Amino acid sequence: MAFPKGISMDKKALQELYLTHLKEEGYKSELDNDGDIRFKYEGANCYISIDERDENYFNMILPNFWKIEADRERANAIFAANSINCVYKCGKILLRGKEEEYMQAEIGLFFNDPNDFKFFFARAVHILTGMAHDFQKAMNEIG
């Protein structure tokens, strides 16, 4: 199935778009080694990941916000992540790392025009950190 393409931007144009918006909103941001955008929100390192194959996809990540210390904790983390994933519409919490030792929150959105991310950025970053907060709360309740 082919999907209609929206406005096309290359990686460099997307980087500039995101960096400019973050600066205008008062965020200090920079390119990382992969060409993704790193910025801080409420003390946490967040990333805007750029997919060169799909410029209409906006992906924001809060990596490694919870470290899994034991197998029992991993099972609880999967349960907590699933419960959070059932509530949030455009976000997900995943196990990441070589040995699935970290939890990561992600937001994924599609825009016909990549510039439209500006209208959703504040809500998206709030949802991203809200998911992590709700996950941490669920893990503390599980014990």
LUMPA-502027 format. One record per atom (N, C-alpha, C): residue number from 1; residue in three letters; x, y, z. Coordinates in nm, 2 decimals, decimal comma. Layout:
BEGIN
  num  residu       X       Y       Z
  NUM     ALA       X       Y       Z
...
//
This chain:
BEGIN
  num  residu       X       Y       Z
    1     MET    0,08   -0,12    0,00
    1     MET    0,00    0,00    0,00
    1     MET    0,09    0,12    0,00
    2     ALA    0,07    0,21   -0,09
    2     ALA    0,14    0,34   -0,10
    2     ALA    0,07    0,45   -0,02
    3     PHE    0,15    0,52    0,05
    3     PHE    0,09    0,64    0,12
    3     PHE    0,12    0,76    0,05
    4     PRO    0,03    0,86    0,05
    4     PRO    0,06    0,99   -0,01
    4     PRO    0,17    1,06    0,06
    5     LYS    0,26    1,12   -0,01
    5     LYS    0,37    1,20    0,05
    5     LYS    0,32    1,34    0,07
    6     GLY    0,37    1,40    0,18
    6     GLY    0,34    1,54    0,21
    6     GLY    0,45    1,62    0,16
    7     ILE    0,48    1,73    0,23
    7     ILE    0,59    1,82    0,19
    7     ILE    0,72    1,75    0,23
    8     SER    0,81    1,75    0,13
    8     SER    0,94    1,68    0,15
    8     SER    1,05    1,77    0,20
    9     MET    1,12    1,71    0,30
    9     MET    1,24    1,78    0,35
    9     MET    1,35    1,68    0,37
   10     ASP    1,47    1,72    0,35
   10     ASP    1,58    1,63    0,37
   10     ASP    1,63    1,64    0,52
   11     LYS    1,72    1,55    0,56
   11     LYS    1,76    1,54    0,70
   11     LYS    1,81    1,68    0,75
   12     LYS    1,89    1,75    0,67
   12     LYS    1,95    1,87    0,71
   12     LYS    1,84    1,98    0,74
   13     ALA    1,74    1,98    0,65
   13     ALA    1,63    2,08    0,66
   13     ALA    1,55    2,04    0,79
   14     LEU    1,53    1,91    0,82
   14     LEU    1,45    1,87    0,94
   14     LEU    1,53    1,91    1,06
   15     GLN    1,66    1,89    1,06
   15     GLN    1,74    1,93    1,17
   15     GLN    1,73    2,08    1,20
   16     GLU    1,74    2,16    1,10
   16     GLU    1,73    2,30    1,11
   16     GLU    1,59    2,34    1,16
   17     LEU    1,49    2,28    1,11
   17     LEU    1,35    2,31    1,16
   17     LEU    1,34    2,28    1,31
   18     TYR    1,38    2,16    1,35
   18     TYR    1,37    2,13    1,49
   18     TYR    1,46    2,21    1,58
   19     LEU    1,58    2,23    1,54
   19     LEU    1,67    2,32    1,62
   19     LEU    1,62    2,46    1,64
   20     THR    1,57    2,52    1,53
   20     THR    1,52    2,65    1,53
   20     THR    1,40    2,66    1,63
   21     HIS    1,31    2,57    1,62
   21     HIS    1,19    2,57    1,70
   21     HIS    1,23    2,56    1,85
   22     LEU    1,32    2,46    1,88
   22     LEU    1,36    2,45    2,02
   22     LEU    1,42    2,57    2,07
   23     LYS    1,51    2,64    1,99
   23     LYS    1,57    2,76    2,03
   23     LYS    1,46    2,87    2,06
   24     GLU    1,37    2,88    1,97
   24     GLU    1,26    2,98    1,99
   24     GLU    1,18    2,96    2,11
   25     GLU    1,17    2,83    2,15
   25     GLU    1,09    2,79    2,27
   25     GLU    1,18    2,80    2,40
   26     GLY    1,31    2,83    2,39
   26     GLY    1,39    2,84    2,50
   26     GLY    1,47    2,72    2,54
   27     TYR    1,47    2,62    2,46
   27     TYR    1,54    2,49    2,49
   27     TYR    1,68    2,50    2,43
   28     LYS    1,78    2,46    2,51
   28     LYS    1,91    2,44    2,46
   28     LYS    1,91    2,30    2,39
   29     SER    1,96    2,30    2,27
   29     SER    1,96    2,17    2,19
   29     SER    2,08    2,16    2,11
   30     GLU    2,11    2,04    2,07
   30     GLU    2,23    2,01    1,99
   30     GLU    2,21    1,89    1,91
   31     LEU    2,29    1,87    1,80
   31     LEU    2,29    1,75    1,73
   31     LEU    2,38    1,65    1,80
   32     ASP    2,33    1,52    1,80
   32     ASP    2,42    1,42    1,86
   32     ASP    2,50    1,35    1,75
   33     ASN    2,57    1,25    1,78
   33     ASN    2,66    1,18    1,68
   33     ASN    2,58    1,12    1,56
   34     ASP    2,45    1,08    1,59
   34     ASP    2,37    1,02    1,48
   34     ASP    2,29    1,12    1,40
   35     GLY    2,31    1,25    1,44
   35     GLY    2,23    1,36    1,36
   35     GLY    2,10    1,38    1,42
   36     ASP    2,07    1,32    1,53
   36     ASP    1,94    1,34    1,60
   36     ASP    1,95    1,47    1,69
   37     ILE    1,84    1,52    1,74
   37     ILE    1,84    1,64    1,82
   37     ILE    1,83    1,60    1,97
   38     ARG    1,92    1,65    2,05
   38     ARG    1,92    1,63    2,19
   38     ARG    1,88    1,76    2,26
   39     PHE    1,79    1,75    2,36
   39     PHE    1,75    1,87    2,43
   39     PHE    1,71    1,82    2,57
   40     LYS    1,71    1,92    2,67
   40     LYS    1,66    1,88    2,80
   40     LYS    1,52    1,94    2,83
   41     TYR    1,45    1,85    2,90
   41     TYR    1,31    1,89    2,94
   41     TYR    1,30    1,85    3,09
   42     GLU    1,28    1,94    3,18
   42     GLU    1,26    1,91    3,32
   42     GLU    1,38    1,83    3,37
   43     GLY    1,50    1,86    3,32
   43     GLY    1,62    1,79    3,36
   43     GLY    1,65    1,66    3,29
   44     ALA    1,56    1,61    3,21
   44     ALA    1,58    1,48    3,14
   44     ALA    1,63    1,51    3,00
   45     ASN    1,72    1,42    2,95
   45     ASN    1,76    1,43    2,81
   45     ASN    1,66    1,36    2,72
   46     CYS    1,61    1,44    2,63
   46     CYS    1,51    1,40    2,53
   46     CYS    1,58    1,41    2,39
   47     TYR    1,52    1,33    2,30
   47     TYR    1,58    1,33    2,16
   47     TYR    1,46    1,34    2,06
   48     ILE    1,49    1,41    1,96
   48     ILE    1,40    1,40    1,84
   48     ILE    1,48    1,32    1,74
   49     SER    1,43    1,21    1,71
   49     SER    1,50    1,12    1,61
   49     SER    1,45    1,15    1,47
   50     ILE    1,55    1,16    1,38
   50     ILE    1,51    1,19    1,24
   50     ILE    1,53    1,07    1,16
   51     ASP    1,42    1,03    1,09
   51     ASP    1,42    0,92    1,00
   51     ASP    1,43    0,97    0,86
   52     GLU    1,55    0,95    0,79
   52     GLU    1,57    1,00    0,66
   52     GLU    1,47    0,94    0,56
   53     ARG    1,42    0,82    0,59
   53     ARG    1,33    0,75    0,49
   53     ARG    1,19    0,80    0,50
   54     ASP    1,16    0,88    0,61
   54     ASP    1,02    0,92    0,63
   54     ASP    1,02    1,06    0,70
   55     GLU    1,03    1,16    0,62
   55     GLU    1,04    1,30    0,67
   55     GLU    0,91    1,34    0,73
   56     ASN    0,80    1,27    0,71
   56     ASN    0,67    1,31    0,77
   56     ASN    0,64    1,24    0,90
   57     TYR    0,74    1,17    0,95
   57     TYR    0,73    1,10    1,08
   57     TYR    0,81    1,18    1,18
   58     PHE    0,74    1,22    1,29
   58     PHE    0,81    1,29    1,40
   58     PHE    0,82    1,19    1,52
   59     ASN    0,94    1,17    1,57
   59     ASN    0,96    1,07    1,68
   59     ASN    1,05    1,14    1,79
   60     MET    0,99    1,14    1,90
   60     MET    1,06    1,20    2,02
   60     MET    1,08    1,09    2,13
   61     ILE    1,19    1,09    2,19
   61     ILE    1,23    0,98    2,27
   61     ILE    1,28    1,03    2,41
   62     LEU    1,25    0,96    2,51
   62     LEU    1,30    0,98    2,65
   62     LEU    1,37    0,85    2,68
   63     PRO    1,50    0,84    2,65
   63     PRO    1,57    0,71    2,67
   63     PRO    1,61    0,68    2,82
   64     ASN    1,62    0,56    2,85
   64     ASN    1,69    0,51    2,97
   64     ASN    1,64    0,58    3,10
   65     PHE    1,51    0,60    3,11
   65     PHE    1,46    0,67    3,23
   65     PHE    1,44    0,58    3,35
   66     TRP    1,45    0,45    3,32
   66     TRP    1,44    0,35    3,43
   66     TRP    1,53    0,23    3,40
   67     LYS    1,62    0,19    3,50
   67     LYS    1,71    0,08    3,48
   67     LYS    1,65   -0,04    3,55
   68     ILE    1,65   -0,15    3,47
   68     ILE    1,60   -0,28    3,52
   68     ILE    1,72   -0,35    3,60
   69     GLU    1,70   -0,39    3,72
   69     GLU    1,80   -0,44    3,80
   69     GLU    1,79   -0,60    3,82
   70     ALA    1,67   -0,65    3,79
   70     ALA    1,66   -0,80    3,81
   70     ALA    1,55   -0,85    3,72
   71     ASP    1,55   -0,98    3,70
   71     ASP    1,44   -1,04    3,62
   71     ASP    1,30   -1,02    3,67
   72     ARG    1,28   -1,02    3,80
   72     ARG    1,15   -1,00    3,86
   72     ARG    1,11   -0,85    3,83
   73     GLU    1,20   -0,76    3,84
   73     GLU    1,17   -0,62    3,80
   73     GLU    1,13   -0,61    3,66
   74     ARG    1,20   -0,69    3,57
   74     ARG    1,17   -0,68    3,43
   74     ARG    1,03   -0,72    3,40
   75     ALA    0,98   -0,83    3,46
   75     ALA    0,84   -0,87    3,45
   75     ALA    0,74   -0,76    3,49
   76     ASN    0,77   -0,70    3,61
   76     ASN    0,69   -0,59    3,66
   76     ASN    0,69   -0,47    3,56
   77     ALA    0,81   -0,45    3,50
   77     ALA    0,82   -0,33    3,41
   77     ALA    0,74   -0,36    3,28
   78     ILE    0,74   -0,48    3,23
   78     ILE    0,66   -0,51    3,12
   78     ILE    0,51   -0,50    3,15
   79     PHE    0,47   -0,54    3,26
   79     PHE    0,33   -0,52    3,31
   79     PHE    0,30   -0,37    3,32
   80     ALA    0,38   -0,29    3,38
   80     ALA    0,36   -0,15    3,40
   80     ALA    0,36   -0,08    3,26
   81     ALA    0,45   -0,11    3,18
   81     ALA    0,46   -0,05    3,04
   81     ALA    0,34   -0,08    2,96
   82     ASN    0,29   -0,21    2,97
   82     ASN    0,17   -0,24    2,89
   82     ASN    0,05   -0,16    2,94
   83     SER    0,04   -0,14    3,07
   83     SER   -0,08   -0,07    3,13
   83     SER   -0,07    0,08    3,08
   84     ILE    0,05    0,14    3,08
   84     ILE    0,07    0,28    3,03
   84     ILE    0,04    0,28    2,88
   85     ASN    0,09    0,19    2,80
   85     ASN    0,07    0,19    2,66
   85     ASN   -0,08    0,18    2,62
   86     CYS   -0,16    0,12    2,71
   86     CYS   -0,30    0,11    2,68
   86     CYS   -0,37    0,24    2,70
   87     VAL   -0,31    0,33    2,77
   87     VAL   -0,38    0,46    2,81
   87     VAL   -0,34    0,57    2,71
   88     TYR   -0,21    0,58    2,68
   88     TYR   -0,16    0,69    2,59
   88     TYR   -0,19    0,66    2,45
   89     LYS   -0,24    0,75    2,37
   89     LYS   -0,28    0,73    2,23
   89     LYS   -0,16    0,73    2,14
   90     CYS   -0,06    0,81    2,15
   90     CYS    0,04    0,82    2,05
   90     CYS    0,18    0,78    2,11
   91     GLY    0,18    0,73    2,23
   91     GLY    0,31    0,70    2,29
   91     GLY    0,32    0,56    2,33
   92     LYS    0,45    0,52    2,36
   92     LYS    0,47    0,38    2,41
   92     LYS    0,59    0,38    2,49
   93     ILE    0,60    0,28    2,58
   93     ILE    0,71    0,26    2,67
   93     ILE    0,77    0,12    2,63
   94     LEU    0,90    0,11    2,61
   94     LEU    0,96   -0,01    2,56
   94     LEU    1,08   -0,05    2,64
   95     LEU    1,12   -0,17    2,64
   95     LEU    1,25   -0,22    2,69
   95     LEU    1,35   -0,20    2,59
   96     ARG    1,47   -0,14    2,63
   96     ARG    1,58   -0,12    2,54
   96     ARG    1,71   -0,16    2,60
   97     GLY    1,81   -0,15    2,52
   97     GLY    1,94   -0,19    2,56
   97     GLY    1,98   -0,33    2,52
   98     LYS    2,11   -0,36    2,52
   98     LYS    2,16   -0,48    2,47
   98     LYS    2,10   -0,60    2,55
   99     GLU    2,07   -0,58    2,67
   99     GLU    2,01   -0,69    2,75
   99     GLU    1,87   -0,65    2,81
  100     GLU    1,81   -0,56    2,74
  100     GLU    1,68   -0,51    2,78
  100     GLU    1,68   -0,46    2,92
  101     GLU    1,78   -0,37    2,95
  101     GLU    1,79   -0,33    3,09
  101     GLU    1,75   -0,19    3,12
  102     TYR    1,69   -0,12    3,01
  102     TYR    1,64    0,02    3,03
  102     TYR    1,50    0,03    2,97
  103     MET    1,43    0,12    3,03
  103     MET    1,30    0,16    2,98
  103     MET    1,31    0,29    2,90
  104     GLN    1,24    0,30    2,79
  104     GLN    1,24    0,41    2,71
  104     GLN    1,10    0,45    2,67
  105     ALA    1,07    0,58    2,68
  105     ALA    0,94    0,63    2,63
  105     ALA    0,95    0,70    2,50
  106     GLU    0,85    0,68    2,41
  106     GLU    0,85    0,74    2,28
  106     GLU    0,72    0,79    2,24
  107     ILE    0,72    0,90    2,16
  107     ILE    0,60    0,95    2,09
  107     ILE    0,63    0,94    1,94
  108     GLY    0,53    0,90    1,87
  108     GLY    0,54    0,89    1,72
  108     GLY    0,42    0,96    1,66
  109     LEU    0,44    1,06    1,57
  109     LEU    0,33    1,13    1,51
  109     LEU    0,37    1,14    1,36
  110     PHE    0,26    1,15    1,28
  110     PHE    0,28    1,17    1,13
  110     PHE    0,22    1,31    1,10
  111     PHE    0,29    1,38    1,02
  111     PHE    0,25    1,51    0,97
  111     PHE    0,26    1,52    0,82
  112     ASN    0,16    1,57    0,75
  112     ASN    0,17    1,59    0,61
  112     ASN    0,28    1,70    0,58
  113     ASP    0,28    1,80    0,67
  113     ASP    0,38    1,91    0,66
  113     ASP    0,47    1,90    0,78
  114     PRO    0,60    1,87    0,77
  114     PRO    0,68    1,86    0,89
  114     PRO    0,68    1,98    0,98
  115     ASN    0,65    2,10    0,93
  115     ASN    0,64    2,22    1,01
  115     ASN    0,52    2,21    1,11
  116     ASP    0,43    2,12    1,09
  116     ASP    0,31    2,11    1,18
  116     ASP    0,35    2,06    1,32
  117     PHE    0,47    2,00    1,33
  117     PHE    0,51    1,95    1,46
  117     PHE    0,51    2,06    1,56
  118     LYS    0,53    2,18    1,52
  118     LYS    0,54    2,30    1,61
  118     LYS    0,41    2,31    1,69
  119     PHE    0,30    2,28    1,63
  119     PHE    0,17    2,29    1,70
  119     PHE    0,14    2,19    1,81
  120     PHE    0,22    2,08    1,80
  120     PHE    0,20    1,96    1,89
  120     PHE    0,32    1,94    1,98
  121     PHE    0,43    2,01    1,96
  121     PHE    0,55    1,99    2,04
  121     PHE    0,53    1,99    2,19
  122     ALA    0,47    2,10    2,23
  122     ALA    0,45    2,12    2,38
  122     ALA    0,37    2,01    2,44
  123     ARG    0,26    1,97    2,37
  123     ARG    0,18    1,86    2,42
  123     ARG    0,26    1,73    2,41
  124     ALA    0,33    1,71    2,31
  124     ALA    0,41    1,58    2,29
  124     ALA    0,51    1,56    2,40
  125     VAL    0,59    1,67    2,43
  125     VAL    0,69    1,65    2,53
  125     VAL    0,63    1,64    2,67
  126     HIS    0,51    1,70    2,69
  126     HIS    0,44    1,68    2,82
  126     HIS    0,39    1,53    2,83
  127     ILE    0,34    1,48    2,72
  127     ILE    0,29    1,34    2,72
  127     ILE    0,41    1,25    2,74
  128     LEU    0,52    1,27    2,68
  128     LEU    0,64    1,19    2,69
  128     LEU    0,69    1,18    2,83
  129     THR    0,70    1,29    2,90
  129     THR    0,74    1,28    3,04
  129     THR    0,63    1,23    3,13
  130     GLY    0,51    1,26    3,09
  130     GLY    0,39    1,20    3,17
  130     GLY    0,39    1,05    3,17
  131     MET    0,42    0,99    3,05
  131     MET    0,43    0,85    3,04
  131     MET    0,54    0,79    3,14
  132     ALA    0,65    0,85    3,14
  132     ALA    0,76    0,81    3,22
  132     ALA    0,72    0,82    3,37
  133     HIS    0,66    0,93    3,40
  133     HIS    0,62    0,96    3,54
  133     HIS    0,51    0,85    3,58
  134     ASP    0,42    0,82    3,50
  134     ASP    0,31    0,72    3,53
  134     ASP    0,37    0,58    3,54
  135     PHE    0,47    0,55    3,46
  135     PHE    0,54    0,43    3,46
  135     PHE    0,61    0,41    3,60
  136     GLN    0,69    0,52    3,64
  136     GLN    0,76    0,52    3,76
  136     GLN    0,66    0,50    3,88
  137     LYS    0,55    0,57    3,88
  137     LYS    0,45    0,56    3,98
  137     LYS    0,40    0,41    3,99
  138     ALA    0,37    0,35    3,87
  138     ALA    0,32    0,22    3,87
  138     ALA    0,42    0,12    3,92
  139     MET    0,55    0,14    3,89
  139     MET    0,65    0,05    3,94
  139     MET    0,66    0,06    4,09
  140     ASN    0,65    0,18    4,14
  140     ASN    0,66    0,20    4,29
  140     ASN    0,54    0,14    4,36
  141     GLU    0,43    0,14    4,30
  141     GLU    0,31    0,08    4,35
  141     GLU    0,32   -0,07    4,35
  142     ILE    0,38   -0,13    4,24
  142     ILE    0,40   -0,27    4,23
  142     ILE    0,49   -0,32    4,34
  143     GLY    0,59   -0,24    4,37
  143     GLY    0,69   -0,27    4,47
  143     GLY    0,81   -0,34    4,42
//
